[in-house]
Amino acid sequence: MEKHSKHHKNGHYAGKKDSLHIDLRVPFAVSFATGLVLLGACTVIGYLNHPALSLSWFGLGAALVFIFVSGILFAIYLARHARLREAVMTADQVNTDVYDMFRYVIDVPYAVIGRDGVVKIINSALQDILGYHSPVCNIRLSEFCPIPVDIIAVSAHGAKASAHDSDLLPDGPITRLGDGKRYELQSYPMRIDGEEYFFTVFRDVNSLLEIKERADRENPVVAYIAIDNLQELTQFVRASYRETATRIEQILIDWVQSLNGMIREYDRDKYMAVFSEEMLEVCIADRFGILSRVMDVRIGDNTFPVSVSMGIAAIRGSMQEKERAAYAALEVALSRGGNQVALRRDVGGTLEYFGGTHKILESNSSINSRVSAGVLATKIRECGNVLIMGHANPDFDSIGACVGAARFTMSVLAAKAAEQELSPAEMPRVRIVMDRKCDNFRTCFAHLAGMEEYREMFIDREAGMNAVTSDTLLIVVDANNRFIFEAPDLPGSVSHIALIDHHRLVKEPDFSPFLNYIEPTKSSASEIISEMMQQSEYADCLQKEEANLLLSGIMLDTHNFTRNAGAQTFEITHYLYSRGAHTSVVREFFNQELEDMRIASAFDSMARIYRDVIAITWLSTSKEPTPEDRVAASKAADSLLSLKGIEASFAMVLMEDTVVISGRSKGVINVQLILEKLQGGGHFDMAGAQVKGTTLAGACELLKGAIDEYFDYDFKSDEGK
């Protein structure tokens, strides 16, 4: 159906202005003028040829010619007028028939609505839908349609003079009428006697919307599934790997079949599944209870649970795009520590996470470290200069990892220089971007004072930005969130970035690293860097002073090997010992000042117990805040874990307008998931957050709310087992 039954100009109805009609004044004037011209011509010619004749004869002849010619012309116009009159009458009759047909026969409901929202008339199709007996209504639109007249006005003035039927899906306002169907309102402006009206057609789009909704429900969802820790578990207990893997595989098959989907194993302990988006909503409502069902599979003495991780893509696009998005989501889930689901609904949107409430076993494989070291070494050989960066307010782990990465880089470049016979001036420079004013840096730099290569290696963030070139390589350690980087703007200026961290990924980085080595099962970034060094051909290049700094980072994050220290941690510690490190030297790094002890006592005096297993403390605002209070909060949270019955602890300190929160756990409660709700992040048993624009009391209430939400979620997950 055409949108316009009449032409309109400037949004106003033209009425009968363009109707067919005949005006006889034009042919009459033409005939009269032609006769006069002929009369004059005959008179002049007759006088010139026969001047002796009387003018009366010429006048009579000319009059006869005038009458004859005018009559012929007028007769022609009258004949044409008759034909046109007949065509006009036929057209008027057709228009009347079309109007009657459109109003009474064709099943296209429409209404004429005034600017005041009053419906003036409706056709029989709309009468049948609404159950009205008369086409003249004079009722308000709101009595049968909830769409305001203002929206109809906007839609009408934005209407295009083209057929809408080519647009399959509706783009106008939708309403549901008395027959239960959904209609799209297509409105067009009219102006009658100076008043504005809207000719509104109710287009039946119910079938189209049902088809679209069905397509949405049946939209294929791609999922990648990986068993997290089965190989590691079977190394520690006497259990059949194949038997356990078969049990888990059957659980996954039953789960996917219950979703009317399909699942295939594409690699050892790795699967790809496809099911509908409608079934995905069922999984979300169930909080992905499949995670708990898999964890019910325990081997050995029933103390070692198995877990799976999933990456799911429910985006719009091709199957290839969904497959890529699902695989990327799985990598994020694994980077966050496994035992969880990462779901992507929109391309470029944020990921949704489910699960992750239980800690998985540490990986006992060095393959990732060996491969990552090889990839990083290759890129170092191709770069023009190297920048290394950790997080702001660096601790011993961040500093140690930076120094270890610097030694690895210098070893690779030294090997390249020896192969290509490069002079020292031709060697790419290696620099570490760090805050040189903090106490931790001064402690570590004093330990490196005797090493010439480190005397000018440390630069601040401004110098780091100025050092960027087109072939700069940036290595980021002990952090994956740009907002806590020492130089947050640096990744945006560098094309080649390596990300090495042990903290769980809170959200995908807004840059694309060529190396994204995030291993949450490792105790520290220093352990990862040390293992990469050990697994490379440059293992013997590590110096004693550097080994001590790496060991200090491991000791800090493991709380002197009492938490989160696995077999690999002690193996790496043995490697550092072989390179000259010793705990007696490193212990000197942790010596406290008297003021530090007083601050620790102030934290201890404010400790409170929440939900029986969580300790919360804070530093009084009566004390003037210092940068060292952050470290003191971390130590206070560590100290509270020594309390009997406490599984997790949080320490808070107010820094200007920001409350800094440090969280620690013994490995049962995931403090990362709790602090993620406050826009923080970190590790399963070591995390932090910064809450801006609030007081200590306000931050404490927000923290308690996040703890309650975590416990409620965990309880519901256990309920679904």
DRENTORRO-914859 format. One record per residue (C-alpha): residue number from 1; x, y, z. Coordinates in steps of 0.25 Angstrom, whole numbers, plus 5000, padded with zeros to 4 digits. Example, Ala and Ser with C-alpha at 12.3 -4.5 7.8 and 13.67 -1.06 7.14 Angstrom:
# residues 2
[1,[5049,4982,5031]]
[2,[5055,4996,5029]]
//
This chain:
# residues 721
[1,[5000,5000,5000]]
[2,[5005,5014,4997]]
[3,[5008,5023,5008]]
[4,[5001,5035,5002]]
[5,[4988,5034,4995]]
[6,[4989,5049,4993]]
[7,[5002,5058,4990]]
[8,[5006,5066,5002]]
[9,[5015,5078,5003]]
[10,[5023,5083,5015]]
[11,[5015,5073,5023]]
[12,[5002,5079,5020]]
[13,[4990,5072,5013]]
[14,[4988,5077,4999]]
[15,[4973,5074,4998]]
[16,[4966,5075,4984]]
[17,[4976,5085,4979]]
[18,[4982,5075,4969]]
[19,[4969,5069,4965]]
[20,[4966,5068,4950]]
[21,[4957,5079,4944]]
[22,[4954,5087,4931]]
[23,[4955,5102,4930]]
[24,[4948,5108,4917]]
[25,[4953,5122,4918]]
[26,[4966,5117,4912]]
[27,[4961,5111,4899]]
[28,[4951,5123,4897]]
[29,[4962,5133,4898]]
[30,[4970,5126,4889]]
[31,[4959,5125,4878]]
[32,[4955,5140,4880]]
[33,[4970,5144,4878]]
[34,[4972,5135,4866]]
[35,[4959,5141,4859]]
[36,[4964,5155,4862]]
[37,[4977,5152,4856]]
[38,[4971,5146,4843]]
[39,[4961,5157,4842]]
[40,[4972,5168,4842]]
[41,[4980,5160,4832]]
[42,[4969,5158,4822]]
[43,[4965,5173,4823]]
[44,[4979,5178,4820]]
[45,[4981,5168,4809]]
[46,[4968,5171,4802]]
[47,[4971,5186,4803]]
[48,[4985,5185,4797]]
[49,[4980,5176,4785]]
[50,[4967,5184,4782]]
[51,[4967,5198,4788]]
[52,[4955,5202,4779]]
[53,[4946,5192,4786]]
[54,[4938,5196,4798]]
[55,[4943,5193,4811]]
[56,[4930,5187,4815]]
[57,[4932,5175,4806]]
[58,[4945,5172,4812]]
[59,[4939,5174,4826]]
[60,[4928,5164,4822]]
[61,[4938,5154,4817]]
[62,[4947,5155,4829]]
[63,[4936,5153,4838]]
[64,[4932,5140,4831]]
[65,[4946,5135,4832]]
[66,[4947,5139,4847]]
[67,[4934,5132,4850]]
[68,[4938,5120,4842]]
[69,[4952,5118,4848]]
[70,[4947,5122,4862]]
[71,[4936,5111,4861]]
[72,[4946,5101,4857]]
[73,[4955,5103,4868]]
[74,[4944,5104,4878]]
[75,[4938,5091,4873]]
[76,[4952,5084,4875]]
[77,[4953,5090,4889]]
[78,[4939,5085,4892]]
[79,[4941,5071,4888]]
[80,[4954,5071,4896]]
[81,[4946,5077,4908]]
[82,[4936,5065,4906]]
[83,[4946,5055,4907]]
[84,[4953,5061,4919]]
[85,[4940,5063,4926]]
[86,[4937,5048,4924]]
[87,[4951,5045,4929]]
[88,[4949,5054,4942]]
[89,[4936,5048,4945]]
[90,[4942,5034,4943]]
[91,[4953,5038,4952]]
[92,[4944,5043,4963]]
[93,[4936,5031,4963]]
[94,[4948,5022,4964]]
[95,[4953,5031,4975]]
[96,[4940,5029,4982]]
[97,[4940,5014,4980]]
[98,[4955,5013,4985]]
[99,[4951,5022,4997]]
[100,[4939,5013,5000]]
[101,[4947,5000,4998]]
[102,[4959,5005,5006]]
[103,[4949,5009,5017]]
[104,[4939,4997,5017]]
[105,[4946,4986,5009]]
[106,[4961,4985,5010]]
[107,[4965,4980,5024]]
[108,[4975,4991,5027]]
[109,[4971,4998,5040]]
[110,[4973,5013,5040]]
[111,[4969,5025,5048]]
[112,[4969,5040,5047]]
[113,[4974,5046,5060]]
[114,[4974,5061,5064]]
[115,[4986,5068,5070]]
[116,[4979,5068,5084]]
[117,[4979,5053,5084]]
[118,[4964,5051,5080]]
[119,[4961,5040,5069]]
[120,[4951,5047,5059]]
[121,[4948,5035,5050]]
[122,[4952,5020,5048]]
[123,[4950,5011,5037]]
[124,[4942,4998,5038]]
[125,[4955,4989,5039]]
[126,[4958,4997,5052]]
[127,[4943,4997,5056]]
[128,[4944,4981,5056]]
[129,[4956,4981,5064]]
[130,[4951,4991,5075]]
[131,[4937,4986,5074]]
[132,[4931,5000,5071]]
[133,[4919,5002,5063]]
[134,[4921,5016,5057]]
[135,[4933,5021,5049]]
[136,[4931,5035,5056]]
[137,[4937,5033,5070]]
[138,[4942,5046,5076]]
[139,[4948,5037,5087]]
[140,[4962,5039,5093]]
[141,[4973,5031,5087]]
[142,[4978,5026,5100]]
[143,[4965,5018,5102]]
[144,[4970,5007,5092]]
[145,[4984,5011,5090]]
[146,[4995,5015,5100]]
[147,[5004,5022,5091]]
[148,[5004,5037,5093]]
[149,[5000,5046,5082]]
[150,[5013,5053,5083]]
[151,[5020,5041,5079]]
[152,[5010,5039,5067]]
[153,[5014,5054,5063]]
[154,[5028,5051,5063]]
[155,[5026,5038,5055]]
[156,[5017,5046,5045]]
[157,[5027,5057,5042]]
[158,[5038,5047,5040]]
[159,[5030,5039,5030]]
[160,[5037,5037,5017]]
[161,[5029,5037,5004]]
[162,[5032,5023,5000]]
[163,[5026,5009,5002]]
[164,[5028,5003,5016]]
[165,[5025,4989,5012]]
[166,[5040,4988,5007]]
[167,[5044,4989,5022]]
[168,[5041,4975,5028]]
[169,[5043,4979,5042]]
[170,[5035,4990,5049]]
[171,[5043,5003,5053]]
[172,[5031,5011,5058]]
[173,[5023,5011,5071]]
[174,[5017,4997,5074]]
[175,[5004,4995,5081]]
[176,[4994,4983,5084]]
[177,[4980,4985,5081]]
[178,[4967,4979,5085]]
[179,[4969,4966,5077]]
[180,[4982,4963,5084]]
[181,[4991,4966,5072]]
[182,[5002,4976,5071]]
[183,[5002,4987,5061]]
[184,[5012,4997,5056]]
[185,[5006,5011,5055]]
[186,[5010,5018,5042]]
[187,[5005,5033,5043]]
[188,[5005,5044,5033]]
[189,[5001,5059,5035]]
[190,[4988,5065,5030]]
[191,[4983,5079,5030]]
[192,[4968,5082,5029]]
[193,[4962,5096,5031]]
[194,[4975,5100,5038]]
[195,[4975,5089,5048]]
[196,[4986,5078,5049]]
[197,[4982,5063,5048]]
[198,[4989,5050,5047]]
[199,[4985,5039,5037]]
[200,[4990,5027,5045]]
[201,[4990,5013,5039]]
[202,[4991,5001,5048]]
[203,[5000,4991,5041]]
[204,[4999,4977,5046]]
[205,[5013,4973,5050]]
[206,[5009,4962,5060]]
[207,[5014,4950,5051]]
[208,[5027,4958,5048]]
[209,[5030,4960,5062]]
[210,[5027,4946,5066]]
[211,[5036,4941,5055]]
[212,[5047,4950,5060]]
[213,[5045,4946,5075]]
[214,[5045,4931,5070]]
[215,[5058,4934,5063]]
[216,[5064,4941,5075]]
[217,[5060,4929,5084]]
[218,[5066,4919,5074]]
[219,[5079,4928,5071]]
[220,[5090,4918,5072]]
[221,[5100,4920,5084]]
[222,[5114,4915,5083]]
[223,[5121,4910,5096]]
[224,[5135,4906,5098]]
[225,[5137,4897,5110]]
[226,[5150,4893,5117]]
[227,[5153,4884,5129]]
[228,[5162,4892,5138]]
[229,[5171,4883,5146]]
[230,[5169,4868,5144]]
[231,[5183,4866,5139]]
[232,[5189,4872,5151]]
[233,[5179,4865,5161]]
[234,[5183,4851,5155]]
[235,[5197,4854,5158]]
[236,[5195,4856,5173]]
[237,[5185,4844,5176]]
[238,[5184,4830,5171]]
[239,[5172,4831,5161]]
[240,[5170,4828,5147]]
[241,[5170,4840,5138]]
[242,[5162,4833,5127]]
[243,[5151,4828,5137]]
[244,[5150,4842,5143]]
[245,[5150,4849,5129]]
[246,[5139,4840,5124]]
[247,[5130,4843,5136]]
[248,[5132,4858,5134]]
[249,[5130,4857,5119]]
[250,[5117,4849,5122]]
[251,[5112,4860,5131]]
[252,[5115,4871,5120]]
[253,[5108,4862,5110]]
[254,[5095,4860,5118]]
[255,[5095,4875,5121]]
[256,[5096,4880,5107]]
[257,[5086,4869,5103]]
[258,[5076,4875,5113]]
[259,[5078,4888,5106]]
[260,[5074,4881,5092]]
[261,[5088,4885,5088]]
[262,[5101,4877,5082]]
[263,[5115,4876,5088]]
[264,[5128,4870,5082]]
[265,[5141,4868,5088]]
[266,[5152,4875,5079]]
[267,[5164,4873,5088]]
[268,[5168,4866,5101]]
[269,[5158,4871,5112]]
[270,[5153,4882,5103]]
[271,[5139,4883,5096]]
[272,[5131,4891,5088]]
[273,[5116,4892,5089]]
[274,[5104,4899,5082]]
[275,[5090,4901,5087]]
[276,[5079,4912,5086]]
[277,[5079,4925,5093]]
[278,[5066,4921,5100]]
[279,[5073,4910,5107]]
[280,[5084,4920,5110]]
[281,[5074,4928,5118]]
[282,[5070,4915,5126]]
[283,[5085,4913,5129]]
[284,[5086,4927,5134]]
[285,[5074,4926,5143]]
[286,[5080,4913,5148]]
[287,[5093,4921,5151]]
[288,[5100,4911,5142]]
[289,[5098,4899,5152]]
[290,[5106,4891,5143]]
[291,[5119,4896,5150]]
[292,[5114,4891,5163]]
[293,[5110,4877,5157]]
[294,[5124,4876,5151]]
[295,[5131,4880,5165]]
[296,[5123,4868,5171]]
[297,[5132,4859,5164]]
[298,[5144,4857,5174]]
[299,[5155,4848,5173]]
[300,[5165,4842,5183]]
[301,[5160,4844,5197]]
[302,[5148,4852,5193]]
[303,[5156,4865,5196]]
[304,[5160,4869,5182]]
[305,[5148,4875,5173]]
[306,[5149,4875,5158]]
[307,[5145,4888,5151]]
[308,[5142,4893,5137]]
[309,[5142,4907,5130]]
[310,[5134,4912,5119]]
[311,[5134,4923,5109]]
[312,[5120,4926,5103]]
[313,[5117,4935,5091]]
[314,[5102,4939,5089]]
[315,[5105,4951,5080]]
[316,[5099,4954,5066]]
[317,[5107,4950,5055]]
[318,[5112,4938,5047]]
[319,[5116,4925,5053]]
[320,[5131,4928,5051]]
[321,[5129,4941,5059]]
[322,[5122,4934,5070]]
[323,[5133,4923,5070]]
[324,[5144,4934,5072]]
[325,[5137,4941,5082]]
[326,[5134,4928,5090]]
[327,[5148,4924,5090]]
[328,[5153,4938,5094]]
[329,[5143,4938,5106]]
[330,[5148,4924,5110]]
[331,[5162,4930,5111]]
[332,[5157,4941,5120]]
[333,[5150,4931,5129]]
[334,[5163,4923,5130]]
[335,[5171,4936,5132]]
[336,[5162,4939,5144]]
[337,[5165,4926,5151]]
[338,[5156,4916,5144]]
[339,[5143,4909,5150]]
[340,[5134,4919,5144]]
[341,[5127,4924,5132]]
[342,[5130,4936,5123]]
[343,[5118,4940,5115]]
[344,[5118,4951,5103]]
[345,[5105,4956,5098]]
[346,[5109,4968,5090]]
[347,[5121,4970,5081]]
[348,[5130,4980,5088]]
[349,[5121,4979,5101]]
[350,[5126,4975,5114]]
[351,[5126,4960,5119]]
[352,[5117,4954,5129]]
[353,[5123,4944,5139]]
[354,[5117,4933,5147]]
[355,[5123,4924,5157]]
[356,[5138,4925,5161]]
[357,[5134,4923,5176]]
[358,[5144,4912,5178]]
[359,[5159,4911,5177]]
[360,[5165,4902,5167]]
[361,[5178,4894,5168]]
[362,[5191,4901,5164]]
[363,[5196,4896,5150]]
[364,[5208,4887,5151]]
[365,[5213,4890,5137]]
[366,[5224,4899,5132]]
[367,[5219,4898,5117]]
[368,[5212,4912,5117]]
[369,[5224,4919,5123]]
[370,[5234,4912,5113]]
[371,[5225,4916,5101]]
[372,[5223,4930,5107]]
[373,[5237,4932,5109]]
[374,[5240,4928,5094]]
[375,[5229,4938,5089]]
[376,[5234,4949,5097]]
[377,[5249,4947,5093]]
[378,[5245,4947,5078]]
[379,[5238,4960,5080]]
[380,[5249,4966,5088]]
[381,[5259,4963,5077]]
[382,[5250,4971,5067]]
[383,[5248,4984,5075]]
[384,[5255,4997,5076]]
[385,[5255,4999,5091]]
[386,[5248,4993,5103]]
[387,[5239,4999,5114]]
[388,[5236,4991,5126]]
[389,[5225,4995,5135]]
[390,[5217,4990,5148]]
[391,[5206,4996,5156]]
[392,[5206,5009,5163]]
[393,[5210,5009,5178]]
[394,[5219,4997,5175]]
[395,[5221,4986,5185]]
[396,[5233,4976,5185]]
[397,[5226,4967,5175]]
[398,[5224,4978,5165]]
[399,[5238,4983,5166]]
[400,[5244,4969,5166]]
[401,[5236,4965,5154]]
[402,[5240,4978,5147]]
[403,[5255,4975,5150]]
[404,[5254,4960,5146]]
[405,[5247,4965,5133]]
[406,[5259,4975,5130]]
[407,[5269,4964,5133]]
[408,[5262,4954,5123]]
[409,[5261,4966,5113]]
[410,[5276,4970,5114]]
[411,[5280,4955,5113]]
[412,[5272,4954,5100]]
[413,[5278,4967,5094]]
[414,[5292,4962,5098]]
[415,[5291,4949,5091]]
[416,[5285,4957,5079]]
[417,[5297,4967,5079]]
[418,[5307,4955,5080]]
[419,[5301,4949,5068]]
[420,[5300,4962,5059]]
[421,[5313,4968,5065]]
[422,[5306,4980,5070]]
[423,[5313,4991,5077]]
[424,[5307,4996,5091]]
[425,[5302,5009,5084]]
[426,[5294,5000,5074]]
[427,[5287,4992,5085]]
[428,[5272,4995,5088]]
[429,[5271,5002,5102]]
[430,[5263,4995,5113]]
[431,[5257,5004,5124]]
[432,[5247,5002,5135]]
[433,[5236,5012,5138]]
[434,[5234,5013,5153]]
[435,[5231,5023,5164]]
[436,[5245,5026,5170]]
[437,[5240,5033,5182]]
[438,[5233,5021,5189]]
[439,[5240,5014,5201]]
[440,[5239,5000,5194]]
[441,[5247,5005,5182]]
[442,[5257,5012,5191]]
[443,[5259,4999,5198]]
[444,[5261,4991,5185]]
[445,[5269,5001,5178]]
[446,[5279,5001,5190]]
[447,[5280,4986,5188]]
[448,[5283,4988,5173]]
[449,[5293,5000,5175]]
[450,[5305,4992,5172]]
[451,[5300,4988,5158]]
[452,[5304,4998,5147]]
[453,[5293,4995,5137]]
[454,[5282,4999,5147]]
[455,[5287,5013,5151]]
[456,[5280,5020,5139]]
[457,[5270,5009,5136]]
[458,[5258,5014,5145]]
[459,[5250,5026,5139]]
[460,[5237,5033,5143]]
[461,[5224,5033,5135]]
[462,[5227,5046,5127]]
[463,[5240,5041,5123]]
[464,[5234,5027,5119]]
[465,[5224,5034,5110]]
[466,[5235,5042,5103]]
[467,[5243,5029,5101]]
[468,[5232,5023,5092]]
[469,[5235,5021,5078]]
[470,[5229,5013,5066]]
[471,[5236,5000,5070]]
[472,[5235,5001,5085]]
[473,[5232,4988,5093]]
[474,[5224,4990,5106]]
[475,[5225,4979,5116]]
[476,[5214,4980,5127]]
[477,[5216,4972,5140]]
[478,[5207,4969,5152]]
[479,[5195,4977,5147]]
[480,[5185,4975,5136]]
[481,[5176,4987,5139]]
[482,[5180,5000,5132]]
[483,[5175,5009,5143]]
[484,[5186,5004,5153]]
[485,[5197,5004,5144]]
[486,[5209,5013,5147]]
[487,[5207,5020,5134]]
[488,[5192,5018,5130]]
[489,[5194,5025,5117]]
[490,[5206,5017,5112]]
[491,[5198,5005,5106]]
[492,[5191,5014,5097]]
[493,[5204,5020,5091]]
[494,[5210,5006,5088]]
[495,[5207,4996,5078]]
[496,[5214,4984,5084]]
[497,[5210,4980,5098]]
[498,[5213,4968,5106]]
[499,[5204,4966,5119]]
[500,[5209,4956,5130]]
[501,[5201,4955,5143]]
[502,[5196,4946,5153]]
[503,[5184,4954,5157]]
[504,[5170,4950,5152]]
[505,[5165,4957,5140]]
[506,[5154,4967,5145]]
[507,[5151,4971,5130]]
[508,[5157,4970,5117]]
[509,[5168,4980,5115]]
[510,[5165,4992,5105]]
[511,[5178,4989,5098]]
[512,[5182,4976,5090]]
[513,[5195,4970,5095]]
[514,[5202,4960,5086]]
[515,[5206,4952,5099]]
[516,[5195,4951,5109]]
[517,[5201,4942,5120]]
[518,[5191,4943,5132]]
[519,[5193,4931,5142]]
[520,[5184,4933,5154]]
[521,[5189,4919,5160]]
[522,[5203,4925,5162]]
[523,[5206,4932,5175]]
[524,[5212,4945,5169]]
[525,[5217,4952,5157]]
[526,[5231,4949,5162]]
[527,[5229,4934,5161]]
[528,[5224,4935,5147]]
[529,[5236,4944,5142]]
[530,[5245,4934,5150]]
[531,[5239,4922,5143]]
[532,[5240,4929,5130]]
[533,[5255,4932,5132]]
[534,[5257,4917,5137]]
[535,[5250,4911,5125]]
[536,[5258,4920,5115]]
[537,[5272,4918,5110]]
[538,[5276,4930,5119]]
[539,[5274,4924,5132]]
[540,[5289,4925,5136]]
[541,[5288,4940,5134]]
[542,[5280,4944,5146]]
[543,[5289,4951,5156]]
[544,[5289,4950,5172]]
[545,[5283,4963,5174]]
[546,[5272,4961,5164]]
[547,[5269,4947,5170]]
[548,[5267,4954,5184]]
[549,[5257,4964,5178]]
[550,[5249,4953,5171]]
[551,[5249,4945,5184]]
[552,[5244,4957,5192]]
[553,[5232,4958,5183]]
[554,[5229,4943,5185]]
[555,[5231,4944,5200]]
[556,[5222,4956,5200]]
[557,[5210,4950,5192]]
[558,[5211,4937,5199]]
[559,[5212,4943,5213]]
[560,[5226,4936,5215]]
[561,[5221,4923,5208]]
[562,[5209,4921,5217]]
[563,[5198,4924,5207]]
[564,[5196,4921,5192]]
[565,[5210,4914,5191]]
[566,[5209,4902,5183]]
[567,[5220,4892,5178]]
[568,[5224,4901,5166]]
[569,[5226,4912,5176]]
[570,[5236,4904,5184]]
[571,[5243,4899,5171]]
[572,[5244,4914,5166]]
[573,[5250,4917,5180]]
[574,[5260,4906,5179]]
[575,[5264,4912,5165]]
[576,[5266,4926,5171]]
[577,[5274,4920,5183]]
[578,[5283,4914,5172]]
[579,[5285,4928,5166]]
[580,[5289,4933,5180]]
[581,[5276,4938,5186]]
[582,[5274,4935,5201]]
[583,[5263,4938,5211]]
[584,[5272,4944,5221]]
[585,[5275,4955,5212]]
[586,[5261,4957,5207]]
[587,[5256,4957,5221]]
[588,[5263,4970,5223]]
[589,[5254,4977,5213]]
[590,[5242,4974,5222]]
[591,[5247,4981,5235]]
[592,[5238,4991,5241]]
[593,[5239,5004,5246]]
[594,[5233,5008,5260]]
[595,[5222,5016,5253]]
[596,[5218,5004,5245]]
[597,[5216,4996,5258]]
[598,[5207,5007,5263]]
[599,[5199,5007,5251]]
[600,[5198,4992,5251]]
[601,[5193,4993,5265]]
[602,[5183,5004,5261]]
[603,[5177,4994,5251]]
[604,[5176,4983,5261]]
[605,[5169,4991,5271]]
[606,[5158,4994,5261]]
[607,[5155,4980,5256]]
[608,[5141,4975,5255]]
[609,[5135,4961,5252]]
[610,[5125,4960,5241]]
[611,[5117,4948,5237]]
[612,[5125,4939,5247]]
[613,[5136,4937,5237]]
[614,[5140,4951,5232]]
[615,[5149,4961,5239]]
[616,[5148,4976,5236]]
[617,[5156,4987,5241]]
[618,[5160,5001,5237]]
[619,[5170,5012,5241]]
[620,[5164,5024,5248]]
[621,[5162,5037,5241]]
[622,[5169,5044,5252]]
[623,[5182,5040,5247]]
[624,[5188,5048,5235]]
[625,[5188,5039,5223]]
[626,[5201,5035,5217]]
[627,[5205,5027,5204]]
[628,[5210,5016,5213]]
[629,[5196,5014,5219]]
[630,[5193,5005,5207]]
[631,[5204,4996,5210]]
[632,[5199,4996,5225]]
[633,[5185,4992,5221]]
[634,[5190,4980,5213]]
[635,[5199,4976,5225]]
[636,[5187,4978,5234]]
[637,[5178,4969,5225]]
[638,[5189,4958,5226]]
[639,[5190,4959,5241]]
[640,[5175,4957,5243]]
[641,[5175,4944,5236]]
[642,[5183,4938,5248]]
[643,[5170,4940,5256]]
[644,[5163,4927,5260]]
[645,[5151,4924,5251]]
[646,[5154,4935,5241]]
[647,[5154,4931,5226]]
[648,[5155,4945,5220]]
[649,[5159,4959,5224]]
[650,[5158,4973,5219]]
[651,[5165,4986,5224]]
[652,[5161,5000,5219]]
[653,[5168,5013,5220]]
[654,[5164,5027,5215]]
[655,[5173,5034,5205]]
[656,[5168,5048,5202]]
[657,[5154,5045,5196]]
[658,[5157,5030,5193]]
[659,[5155,5018,5202]]
[660,[5165,5008,5199]]
[661,[5161,4993,5203]]
[662,[5171,4981,5204]]
[663,[5165,4967,5204]]
[664,[5171,4954,5208]]
[665,[5166,4940,5209]]
[666,[5171,4926,5213]]
[667,[5166,4920,5200]]
[668,[5152,4917,5203]]
[669,[5145,4931,5201]]
[670,[5148,4938,5188]]
[671,[5151,4952,5192]]
[672,[5153,4956,5177]]
[673,[5139,4953,5174]]
[674,[5135,4961,5186]]
[675,[5143,4973,5183]]
[676,[5140,4973,5168]]
[677,[5126,4977,5172]]
[678,[5133,4990,5177]]
[679,[5140,4992,5164]]
[680,[5153,4985,5169]]
[681,[5160,4972,5166]]
[682,[5172,4964,5169]]
[683,[5174,4949,5173]]
[684,[5165,4938,5179]]
[685,[5171,4940,5192]]
[686,[5178,4954,5191]]
[687,[5170,4966,5185]]
[688,[5168,4981,5186]]
[689,[5158,4992,5182]]
[690,[5157,5007,5183]]
[691,[5144,5014,5186]]
[692,[5143,5028,5182]]
[693,[5134,5039,5188]]
[694,[5130,5033,5201]]
[695,[5134,5032,5215]]
[696,[5140,5020,5223]]
[697,[5126,5017,5229]]
[698,[5120,5017,5215]]
[699,[5130,5009,5209]]
[700,[5128,4999,5220]]
[701,[5114,4998,5217]]
[702,[5117,4996,5202]]
[703,[5127,4985,5206]]
[704,[5117,4978,5215]]
[705,[5106,4978,5203]]
[706,[5117,4972,5194]]
[707,[5120,4961,5204]]
[708,[5105,4958,5206]]
[709,[5103,4957,5191]]
[710,[5115,4948,5190]]
[711,[5109,4939,5201]]
[712,[5095,4939,5196]]
[713,[5100,4935,5182]]
[714,[5109,4924,5188]]
[715,[5098,4918,5196]]
[716,[5089,4918,5184]]
[717,[5099,4911,5176]]
[718,[5101,4900,5187]]
[719,[5086,4899,5188]]
[720,[5085,4895,5173]]
[721,[5095,4884,5175]]
//
